[in-house]
Amino acid sequence: MLALDPAELVAIAARAVVARDFVIFTVKDRITGATQDACFWSDGGPFTCQIKNGRTGLIETKSFVGGALNSVGDIALTSDISVRTVEVELSGIDEAVNAAIRSYDARNAPIAIYRGYLNPDTLEPVAPAKACFIGFIDEAPIETPAEGGAATIKLSCASHTRELTRANPDVRSHESQILRKADDDFYHDTSVVGDWEIFWGKKQGKAG
């Protein structure tokens, strides 16, 4: 669900805005592990504007590369916890795209898609762009097109709610519990308690 500012609602109602998409994903250096943001928007030329960070809620200023974001798939603006998917298509010949995808590691890279509304006369944002999708990149295949074809890179993305479907690999054991709290013995006997013989209402014999 996309929460808009009053200024945006007024401008949209008056049909005095143009919408643009802004995509930010964070890639990782393959050697050092250092991260870097790759920022693209759905228009031509460089563009700097404010966005409302979808993860922190803070207002940030970002610079975007134009002419490289071909399309953004439909995004369902729902408020539930279902896992949403979206495809982002980038130009395969753009230098900034190639630097981000080929030179850096984009596997499971955090990605956020923002929608911004601009004044059509000044091309100034009516308000900071808002996040309409937050998630991770599942796949970023680099395909060589046929002769005469267009080179594109399609990012297959899944929303951050996918994290809720992950199974916890941890087990209930004494070793696991003391990693959380060193003096917690709650699971101390879990590995042997199933073999205990409990005597009720009669004299206990010797073990074995």
N, C-alpha and C positions, 0 to 999 in steps of 0.2 A: 504494500500500500504506500503510495507516494503522498507525503504531507507537504502541501505547498504553502508559501508565504501569502499573506493577503495581497501584496503587490502583484504576485503572479496570477492569483485568481482573478483580480480585476482586469489585468492585461489580457488574459485568456478569454474572459467573457466579452471583452471589447474587440477581440480578434486583432489585437495589436502586438502580437509576438510571433517569433519563429522559433521552433524547437530544434535543438541540436543535442547529439549524444556525445558523451565524453567517456573514454575508456582509460582506466589506469590499472596496470598490472605490474607486480614486483618480481623481477627476475634476479637470479643469483649467479654470482661469478663462479665458474666451474672449478677454479683452483682455490681462491681465497674464501669463498662463501659470502663475500660482501654482497649486499643487495642494492638494487637500483630500480627506480620507477620508470616505466615506459608509458608515456601519455600521448593519446591520440584523440582527435575530435573529427566529427563528421562534416567537415567543411575544408576549404582550401587555405593554405598558409598557416603560419604560426599564430597562436592565440593564447593569451594569458587571462585567466579569470579565477574567481573564487569558487570553491566547492565546499559543501558541508560533508566532512569525512563521515562515511557511512558506518565506520567502526568506532570512532571516538566521539563523533558529534561536534568536533571542532571545525571552525572555518579556516580553510587553508587556501593559499594562492598557488596555482599550478600552471605550468606552461605546457601547451599541447602542440603536437605536430599535426599539420593538416595535410589532406590529400592522400592519406594512407589507410584511413578507416573506410572500407568499402560499404559495410553494412553491419547492422546489429539485429539479430533475430527478435521475434516477438517475445516480450516479457510479461508474464501474468502478474499483475499487481495485486497479489493476495496477501492476507495477513495470517495465514495458517503456517504450519511447520512442514508442509510438503516440500520435497526436494524438486526444485525447478532446474531446468536446463536451458541454455541459450547458446547460440553459435555466433561468434564474432568473426567477420571476414576482413582480413587485412591484405594490403597489396604485397605481393611477393617480391617486388623489385624496389620497394622503398628502402633507403639506406637505414633509416631509424628502425624499421621493422626487422630488417635482417640483422642489425646489430643486437637487438633485443632477443630474437629467437635463435639465431645461429651462434652468436658469440657468448650468450649467457644461457643458463639453464632455466627453462620455463615450466618444468614439470611440477605440477601441484602449486603453481604460483598463485598467490592471492590476486584476485581481480575484482574490480568494482566498476560498474557502469552507472553513469550519472546522466540525468536529463536536465538540460538547462534551457531557459526561455530568454530570448534576446529581443530587444527593441529592433524592429526591422529597419528603422531609419538610422539609428546610430550603431547597431550591432553590439550594444552594450548589454550585459546581462541585467535582467530585471531584479534578480536575487541570486545568491549562490546556488549553483547546480546541486540537485538532490540525488542521493543514491536510489536507484530503482532495482539494482541487482548487486549482491555481494556474494562472492563464492571463490571457487578455485578452478584453475585450468586443468581439465582432465587430459586432453590431447591437443597437440599443436603440430600436426604432420606438415612436413615440407614436401610438396609434390612438384615435380617438373612437368609443366604443361606440354601438350602436343604442339607441333609447329603451328604458329599463328594464334595459339591460345593465350589466355591471360594467366599470369602467374599470381596465385593467391595463397594465403596461409589462413586456414580456418581453425579458430580456437574453439574447441568444444568445452563448455564450462558447466559446472554444477554448483548450485547454491550452497551457502555455508550450512544450511540445515542438514546437509549430508552427514555432517559430523555426528548428528544424533543417531545415525544408523550404525555407527562403528561399534563392534563388540569389544569389550574390555578383555585384553589378553591376560590380565592379572588373575590369580587364583587365591582362594581363601586359605592361607597357610600362615604358620607362625613366622616364617622367614619374611613373608610379604608384610605382615602386620608390624613387625618391629622396625621395618624401614620407615613406617609412618610415625611410630612412637616406640622408642627403644624399650620401655618398661611395660608394654602392653602384652600380657601373656594370654589373652583371650583364646587364641588359636593354638596354644602350646601343645595340646594333646590331640589335635585333629587327625594326625596321621595314624594314631593307634587306638583312638576311642572306639572305633568300630569293632575292635577285637576284645574289648573289655567284657567280662562276664559279671553281670549284676545278680546278686543273690537276694531274693525277697522272701522273708518269712521262714528262712531255714538257716542252719548253721553254715557258714562259709567254709568251703574246703580249701585245700592248698592249691595254689596255682599250678597248672600243668597236670 
